[in-house]
């Protein structure tokens, strides 16, 4: 998942800086011994560090981080060979070590000489390569056991498609599963029929397939000269629902996607994605989710007990209402809320469909007869949503993101562009929550979700969180 990966990347950035600082200290010690003969480690530690040298070291740390990033060492290497990553480490550390030596000459730092640079570079290369190979081994071990899996469809049933699928499946450490292929039956498909793979849908049925199945990525391997329109349609349909698309570079003109390229054993792939937020802001978003939800659960624990007691005293039904919701890329998860309705509320909903007061597939009634008296108060203040902090802590949800919808509402969607909202992790609050909530028309609600995905930043999350509390206090649009 795009958030866990970014947490790992952030941790690796800090670890690389730790390696650099360790190597700098180690090289300084060896250089000191070389210049001054054999002396004790305590004498080395007693060396006075000039303020200028300390400032230069801090600048070096920042520069080192920029250099490693500029050599793509923090991009996804899932589909790249280990040797390509090793060579990138070597190139980045050579370039960085040269800059360190030039800085030492410029500022006349005696301790940094050729001996220092040689040791500094060799130590960095060994430790950084070892750490990355260890990470690859660890992730491969996890993926071979069915975790960190991504589901990939392949468009096209030619020999190139079959070869690609076999290459992917021959490397279980990559963590990919191929449910099947997209294509229609054609006269040259004899080889495909012998391959053991299956066509799960044709192009016309592709949108329906996406609605009902978990799909993380799609690889287009159609002959573009004769199937350009088909390939373009598949790419557009995938983009519409926020699916990562991989193909040869620069062959489509998709509207709102970002692009990056990777390589698998010499095979270049370009990836288009919408809603797959990347960078340090994503790491901070997940850290804030964990920190705030964990702290809030501790603070609200006495309040939890009070609310649970009141619900139990006023109803014989369970305290919590647990409902299956649609999450990231249409994964199902169990969302938690304080119970605010009678026990058989979901069964009674069918009898009340004619009273629905909102447009679209969602169901809302301001004076819903199924809501209990205490439940009406909990809903008015949005207290019933507090248990969803457990979902945030688990990673099913975020504090800010498109609201998770019940399966019933999702099945009522009739526009595929609405489904792009599922390309990011759902949240407790979003733009819809601070722009009228239940008073907002369904189409406007979906437009606000798309606006959030396209304009996302950590600052936007902070602003939404800041606006949510006053909106909840006012009880505006709550139902």
C-alpha positions as CSV (number, residue, x, y, z in Angstrom):
1,X,0.0,0.0,0.0
2,X,1.3,3.6,-1.3
3,X,1.2,4.9,2.8
4,X,3.2,2.0,4.3
5,X,5.8,2.3,1.5
6,X,6.3,6.0,2.1
7,X,6.8,5.3,5.9
8,X,9.5,2.8,4.9
9,X,11.1,5.3,2.5
10,X,11.1,7.9,5.2
11,X,12.7,5.5,7.7
12,X,15.3,4.6,5.1
13,X,16.2,8.3,4.5
14,X,16.9,8.7,8.2
15,X,18.9,5.5,8.2
16,X,21.0,6.6,5.3
17,X,21.8,9.8,7.1
18,X,22.8,7.8,10.2
19,X,25.1,5.7,8.0
20,X,26.6,8.8,6.5
21,X,27.2,10.3,10.0
22,X,28.7,7.0,11.2
23,X,31.0,6.8,8.2
24,X,32.1,10.4,8.6
25,X,33.0,9.8,12.2
26,X,34.8,6.5,11.4
27,X,36.7,8.1,8.5
28,X,37.6,11.0,10.7
29,X,39.0,8.7,13.4
30,X,41.1,6.7,10.8
31,X,42.4,9.9,9.3
32,X,43.3,11.3,12.7
33,X,45.2,8.2,13.5
34,X,47.0,8.4,10.2
35,X,48.0,12.0,10.7
36,X,49.0,11.8,14.4
37,X,50.1,8.2,14.9
38,X,48.5,5.7,17.2
39,X,46.6,7.5,19.9
40,X,43.7,6.6,22.1
41,X,40.0,6.9,21.0
42,X,39.5,9.3,24.0
43,X,42.0,11.7,22.6
44,X,40.2,11.7,19.3
45,X,36.9,12.5,21.1
46,X,38.6,15.3,22.9
47,X,39.3,17.2,19.6
48,X,37.7,20.6,19.6
49,X,35.3,21.1,16.8
50,X,35.2,24.6,15.3
51,X,31.7,26.1,14.9
52,X,32.3,26.5,11.2
53,X,33.1,22.8,10.8
54,X,30.0,21.9,12.7
55,X,27.9,24.1,10.4
56,X,29.6,22.5,7.4
57,X,28.7,19.1,8.8
58,X,25.0,20.0,9.1
59,X,25.1,21.4,5.6
60,X,26.7,18.1,4.5
61,X,23.9,16.1,6.0
62,X,21.3,18.2,4.1
63,X,23.3,18.0,0.9
64,X,23.8,14.2,1.3
65,X,20.0,13.8,1.5
66,X,19.5,15.8,-1.7
67,X,22.2,13.8,-3.6
68,X,20.7,10.4,-2.7
69,X,17.3,11.6,-3.7
70,X,18.6,13.0,-7.0
71,X,20.0,9.6,-7.9
72,X,16.4,8.1,-7.4
73,X,17.5,6.0,-4.4
74,X,14.1,6.5,-2.8
75,X,11.9,5.6,-5.8
76,X,10.1,2.2,-5.9
77,X,12.6,-0.5,-6.9
78,X,10.0,-3.2,-6.8
79,X,10.3,-3.9,-10.5
80,X,14.0,-3.0,-10.9
81,X,17.0,-5.3,-10.6
82,X,19.2,-5.2,-7.5
83,X,22.2,-4.4,-9.7
84,X,20.6,-1.2,-10.9
85,X,20.0,-0.1,-7.4
86,X,23.6,-1.1,-6.4
87,X,25.0,1.0,-9.3
88,X,22.8,4.0,-8.2
89,X,24.2,3.7,-4.7
90,X,27.8,3.7,-6.1
91,X,27.2,6.6,-8.4
92,X,25.5,8.7,-5.7
93,X,28.2,8.1,-3.1
94,X,31.0,8.8,-5.5
95,X,29.4,12.1,-6.4
96,X,28.7,13.0,-2.8
97,X,32.3,12.1,-1.7
98,X,33.7,14.3,-4.4
99,X,31.7,17.2,-3.2
100,X,32.8,16.6,0.4
101,X,36.5,16.6,-0.7
102,X,36.0,19.8,-2.7
103,X,34.3,21.4,0.3
104,X,37.3,20.4,2.5
105,X,39.7,22.1,0.0
106,X,37.6,25.2,-0.2
107,X,37.3,25.6,3.6
108,X,40.7,24.2,4.4
109,X,39.6,21.3,6.6
110,X,42.8,19.3,7.3
111,X,41.1,16.2,8.7
112,X,39.4,15.5,5.3
113,X,42.1,14.2,3.0
114,X,42.3,11.5,0.4
115,X,42.5,8.8,3.1
116,X,39.4,10.2,4.7
117,X,37.5,10.3,1.4
118,X,38.5,6.7,0.5
119,X,37.4,5.3,3.8
120,X,34.2,7.5,3.9
121,X,33.2,6.3,0.4
122,X,34.0,2.6,0.9
123,X,32.1,2.5,4.2
124,X,29.1,4.2,2.8
125,X,28.9,1.9,-0.2
126,X,29.2,-1.2,1.9
127,X,26.6,-0.2,4.5
128,X,24.1,1.3,2.1
129,X,24.3,-1.6,-0.3
130,X,24.0,-4.1,2.6
131,X,21.0,-2.3,4.0
132,X,19.2,-2.2,0.7
133,X,19.9,-5.9,-0.1
134,X,18.7,-6.7,3.4
135,X,15.5,-4.7,2.8
136,X,15.0,-6.5,-0.5
137,X,15.4,-9.9,1.2
138,X,13.0,-8.9,4.0
139,X,10.3,-7.6,1.6
140,X,10.7,-10.7,-0.6
141,X,10.3,-13.0,2.4
142,X,7.1,-11.1,3.4
143,X,5.7,-11.2,-0.2
144,X,6.4,-14.9,-0.7
145,X,4.1,-15.5,2.3
146,X,1.2,-13.6,0.8
147,X,1.6,-10.1,2.4
148,X,2.2,-6.8,0.7
149,X,0.5,-8.2,-2.5
150,X,-0.6,-6.2,-5.5
151,X,-3.1,-7.5,-8.0
152,X,-2.2,-6.8,-11.7
153,X,-4.3,-7.3,-14.8
154,X,-2.8,-7.5,-18.2
155,X,-4.5,-6.1,-21.3
156,X,-3.7,-8.3,-24.4
157,X,-3.2,-12.0,-25.0
158,X,-0.2,-12.0,-27.4
159,X,3.1,-13.8,-26.8
160,X,4.6,-10.6,-25.2
161,X,1.8,-10.6,-22.7
162,X,2.3,-14.2,-21.8
163,X,6.1,-13.8,-21.5
164,X,5.6,-10.8,-19.2
165,X,3.1,-12.7,-17.0
166,X,5.5,-15.6,-16.6
167,X,8.4,-13.3,-15.8
168,X,6.3,-11.6,-13.1
169,X,5.1,-15.0,-11.6
170,X,8.7,-16.4,-11.8
171,X,9.6,-13.8,-9.2
172,X,7.3,-14.2,-6.2
173,X,9.5,-11.8,-4.2
174,X,7.9,-8.9,-6.2
175,X,4.6,-9.6,-4.6
176,X,2.3,-9.6,-7.7
177,X,-0.7,-11.7,-8.4
178,X,-2.2,-11.9,-11.9
179,X,-6.0,-12.6,-11.7
180,X,-6.2,-12.8,-15.5
181,X,-6.1,-11.0,-18.9
182,X,-8.3,-8.5,-20.7
183,X,-9.0,-9.3,-24.3
184,X,-11.5,-10.9,-26.7
185,X,-11.1,-14.2,-28.5
186,X,-9.1,-13.7,-31.7
187,X,-7.6,-16.0,-34.4
188,X,-4.1,-15.9,-33.1
189,X,-4.9,-16.8,-29.5
190,X,-4.0,-20.5,-29.8
191,X,-0.8,-19.9,-27.8
192,X,-2.7,-18.1,-25.1
193,X,-5.2,-20.9,-24.8
194,X,-2.3,-23.3,-24.2
195,X,-0.6,-21.0,-21.6
196,X,-3.0,-21.9,-18.7
197,X,-4.0,-18.3,-18.2
198,X,-7.6,-17.0,-18.5
199,X,-9.4,-14.1,-19.9
200,X,-11.4,-12.6,-17.1
201,X,-13.2,-9.9,-19.1
202,X,-13.3,-8.3,-22.5
203,X,-13.1,-4.6,-23.1
204,X,-16.8,-4.0,-22.8
205,X,-17.0,-5.8,-19.5
206,X,-13.9,-4.2,-18.1
207,X,-15.6,-1.4,-16.2
208,X,-17.9,-3.9,-14.5
209,X,-15.0,-6.1,-13.6
210,X,-13.2,-3.1,-11.9
211,X,-16.3,-2.4,-9.9
212,X,-16.4,-5.8,-8.4
213,X,-12.7,-6.8,-8.0
214,X,-9.6,-5.6,-6.3
215,X,-7.2,-4.3,-9.0
216,X,-4.1,-2.3,-8.0
217,X,-2.3,-2.1,-11.4
218,X,-2.9,-2.7,-15.1
219,X,-0.3,-3.5,-17.7
220,X,-1.2,-2.7,-21.3
221,X,0.5,-5.1,-23.8
222,X,-1.7,-4.7,-26.8
223,X,-0.3,-4.1,-30.4
224,X,-0.8,-0.4,-30.5
225,X,-0.7,-0.1,-34.2
226,X,-3.9,-2.0,-34.6
227,X,-5.3,-1.7,-31.1
228,X,-4.6,1.9,-30.2
229,X,-8.2,2.8,-29.6
230,X,-8.8,-0.3,-27.5
231,X,-5.6,0.3,-25.4
232,X,-6.5,4.0,-25.0
233,X,-10.0,3.1,-23.8
234,X,-8.6,0.6,-21.3
235,X,-6.1,3.2,-20.0
236,X,-8.8,5.8,-19.7
237,X,-11.2,3.5,-17.8
238,X,-8.4,2.5,-15.4
239,X,-7.5,6.2,-14.9
240,X,-11.1,6.9,-14.2
241,X,-11.1,4.6,-11.3
242,X,-7.7,5.4,-10.0
243,X,-5.9,2.2,-11.1
244,X,-2.1,2.4,-11.7
245,X,-1.5,1.9,-15.4
246,X,1.9,0.6,-16.8
247,X,2.9,0.6,-20.5
248,X,5.6,1.8,-22.8
249,X,6.3,5.5,-22.3
250,X,4.6,8.4,-24.0
251,X,1.9,6.6,-26.0
252,X,-1.2,8.0,-24.3
253,X,-2.4,11.5,-23.4
254,X,-4.2,10.9,-20.0
255,X,-5.6,13.9,-18.3
256,X,-5.0,13.9,-14.6
257,X,-2.4,11.2,-14.1
258,X,1.2,11.5,-12.9
259,X,3.8,9.4,-14.7
260,X,7.0,7.6,-13.6
261,X,9.0,4.9,-15.3
262,X,10.6,1.7,-14.0
263,X,12.4,-1.3,-15.5
264,X,12.0,-5.0,-15.1
265,X,14.9,-7.0,-16.5
266,X,15.4,-4.5,-19.3
267,X,11.7,-4.0,-20.0
268,X,10.8,-0.4,-19.6
269,X,7.4,0.4,-18.0
270,X,5.7,3.7,-17.6
271,X,3.2,4.1,-14.7
272,X,0.3,6.5,-14.7
273,X,-1.5,7.0,-11.4
274,X,-4.0,9.3,-9.8
275,X,-4.5,9.8,-6.1
276,X,-1.3,7.8,-5.3
277,X,0.1,10.5,-3.1
278,X,3.9,10.4,-2.6
279,X,6.7,12.2,-0.8
280,X,7.5,13.3,2.7
281,X,4.0,14.7,3.1
282,X,2.5,11.2,2.8
283,X,4.8,10.0,5.6
284,X,3.8,12.9,7.8
285,X,0.1,12.2,7.0
286,X,0.4,8.6,8.2
287,X,2.5,9.6,11.2
288,X,-0.1,12.2,12.2
289,X,-2.9,9.5,11.7
290,X,-1.1,7.2,14.1
291,X,-0.1,9.9,16.6
292,X,-3.5,11.7,16.7
293,X,-5.7,8.6,16.6
294,X,-3.6,6.9,19.3
295,X,-3.6,9.9,21.5
296,X,-7.3,10.6,21.0
297,X,-8.2,7.0,21.9
298,X,-6.3,7.4,25.2
299,X,-7.9,10.8,25.9
300,X,-11.4,9.6,25.0
301,X,-11.2,6.3,26.9
302,X,-13.2,7.5,29.9
303,X,-15.7,9.1,27.5
304,X,-15.9,5.8,25.7
305,X,-16.9,4.1,28.9
306,X,-19.6,6.7,29.6
307,X,-21.1,6.5,26.1
308,X,-21.0,2.7,26.1
309,X,-22.8,2.6,29.4
310,X,-25.5,5.0,28.2
311,X,-26.0,3.0,25.0
312,X,-26.2,-0.3,27.0
313,X,-28.7,1.1,29.5
314,X,-31.0,2.5,26.8
315,X,-30.8,-0.5,24.4
316,X,-30.4,-4.2,24.4
317,X,-28.4,-4.1,21.1
318,X,-24.6,-4.2,20.9
319,X,-22.7,-1.0,21.8
320,X,-20.9,-0.8,18.5
321,X,-22.3,-0.9,15.0
322,X,-19.9,-2.8,12.7
323,X,-20.5,-2.4,9.0
324,X,-18.7,-3.6,5.9
325,X,-17.3,-0.5,4.0
326,X,-15.4,0.0,0.8
327,X,-11.8,1.2,1.2
328,X,-8.7,1.7,-0.8
329,X,-9.0,0.3,-4.4
330,X,-12.3,-1.2,-3.3
331,X,-10.9,-3.4,-0.5
332,X,-13.6,-4.3,2.0
333,X,-13.0,-3.5,5.7
334,X,-15.1,-3.4,8.9
335,X,-15.9,0.1,10.1
336,X,-16.7,0.8,13.7
337,X,-19.3,3.3,15.1
338,X,-21.3,3.7,18.3
339,X,-24.7,2.3,17.7
340,X,-27.3,5.0,17.1
341,X,-30.1,3.0,15.6
342,X,-32.4,0.1,16.5
343,X,-30.9,-3.4,16.1
344,X,-32.7,-4.3,12.8
345,X,-32.1,-0.9,11.2
346,X,-30.5,-2.3,8.1
347,X,-33.4,-4.6,7.4
348,X,-35.9,-1.7,7.9
349,X,-34.0,0.5,5.4
350,X,-35.7,-1.3,2.4
351,X,-39.1,-0.2,3.8
352,X,-37.9,3.5,3.9
353,X,-36.3,3.8,0.5
354,X,-39.2,5.9,-0.8
355,X,-38.5,8.5,1.9
356,X,-34.8,9.0,0.9
357,X,-34.1,12.8,0.9
358,X,-30.8,12.9,-1.0
359,X,-29.8,12.4,-4.6
360,X,-27.6,9.6,-5.8
361,X,-27.1,6.1,-4.4
362,X,-26.7,7.2,-0.7
363,X,-29.5,7.0,1.8
364,X,-30.3,9.8,4.3
365,X,-33.4,10.9,6.2
366,X,-33.3,13.8,8.6
367,X,-35.9,12.4,10.9
368,X,-35.0,8.7,10.4
369,X,-37.4,6.7,12.6
370,X,-34.8,4.1,13.2
371,X,-32.5,6.4,15.2
372,X,-32.7,6.1,19.0
373,X,-33.1,9.1,21.2
374,X,-29.5,8.9,22.5
375,X,-28.4,8.1,18.9
376,X,-29.8,11.4,17.7
377,X,-27.6,13.3,20.1
378,X,-24.6,11.2,19.2
379,X,-25.1,11.9,15.5
380,X,-25.8,15.6,16.0
381,X,-22.3,15.9,17.7
382,X,-20.7,13.3,15.4
383,X,-19.7,11.3,18.6
384,X,-20.8,8.1,16.9
385,X,-17.8,8.4,14.5
386,X,-15.2,8.4,17.3
387,X,-14.7,4.5,17.2
388,X,-13.4,4.9,13.6
389,X,-10.2,6.1,15.2
390,X,-9.5,2.4,15.6
391,X,-9.8,2.1,11.8
392,X,-7.4,4.9,11.4
393,X,-4.9,3.3,13.8
394,X,-5.2,0.0,11.9
395,X,-4.6,1.7,8.5
396,X,-8.0,1.0,7.0
397,X,-8.8,4.7,7.1
398,X,-7.1,8.1,7.5
399,X,-8.1,11.1,9.5
400,X,-8.8,13.0,6.3
401,X,-10.0,11.4,3.1
402,X,-13.2,10.6,1.2
403,X,-15.8,9.1,3.5
404,X,-16.0,5.2,3.4
405,X,-19.3,4.1,1.9
406,X,-21.3,1.0,2.7
407,X,-21.5,-1.8,0.1
408,X,-25.1,-0.9,-0.6
409,X,-24.3,2.7,-1.6
410,X,-21.3,1.6,-3.7
411,X,-23.5,-0.8,-5.7
412,X,-25.7,2.2,-6.6
413,X,-23.0,4.1,-8.3
414,X,-23.8,4.7,-12.0
415,X,-20.8,6.8,-13.0
416,X,-17.3,5.3,-13.1
417,X,-15.5,8.6,-12.5
418,X,-17.1,8.6,-9.0
419,X,-15.1,5.4,-8.3
420,X,-11.8,7.3,-8.4
421,X,-12.5,8.3,-4.9
422,X,-11.5,4.8,-3.9
423,X,-7.9,5.3,-5.2
424,X,-7.0,6.9,-1.9
425,X,-7.5,5.7,1.7
426,X,-11.0,6.8,3.1
427,X,-11.1,9.2,6.0
428,X,-13.2,10.3,9.0
429,X,-13.5,13.8,7.5
430,X,-13.0,15.5,4.1
431,X,-14.1,18.5,2.1
432,X,-17.6,17.2,2.1
433,X,-17.7,17.3,5.9
434,X,-16.8,21.0,6.1
435,X,-19.1,22.0,3.1
436,X,-22.5,21.1,4.3
437,X,-22.2,17.4,5.1
438,X,-25.6,15.8,4.6
439,X,-27.0,18.9,3.0
440,X,-24.5,18.5,0.0
441,X,-25.9,17.0,-3.2
442,X,-24.4,13.7,-4.2
443,X,-22.8,15.1,-7.4
444,X,-21.3,18.0,-5.5
445,X,-20.0,15.5,-2.9
446,X,-18.2,13.5,-5.5
447,X,-16.8,16.6,-7.1
448,X,-15.4,17.7,-3.7
449,X,-13.8,14.2,-3.3
450,X,-12.1,14.6,-6.7
451,X,-11.0,18.0,-5.8
452,X,-9.4,16.6,-2.6
453,X,-7.6,13.9,-4.5
454,X,-6.3,16.2,-7.2
455,X,-5.2,19.0,-4.9
456,X,-4.0,17.0,-1.9
457,X,-1.3,18.3,0.3
458,X,-0.5,17.9,4.0
459,X,-1.5,21.5,4.5
460,X,-5.0,20.8,3.0
461,X,-5.4,18.0,5.5
462,X,-4.5,20.3,8.3
463,X,-7.0,22.9,7.1
464,X,-9.8,20.4,6.8
465,X,-9.1,19.1,10.3
466,X,-9.2,22.7,11.6
467,X,-12.5,23.3,9.9
468,X,-14.1,20.0,11.0
469,X,-14.3,20.8,14.7
470,X,-16.4,24.0,14.3
471,X,-18.6,22.2,11.8
472,X,-19.2,19.4,14.3
473,X,-19.9,21.9,17.1
474,X,-22.5,23.7,15.0
475,X,-23.9,20.4,13.9
476,X,-24.3,21.7,10.4
477,X,-25.7,19.2,8.0
478,X,-25.6,16.3,10.4
479,X,-28.1,13.6,9.9
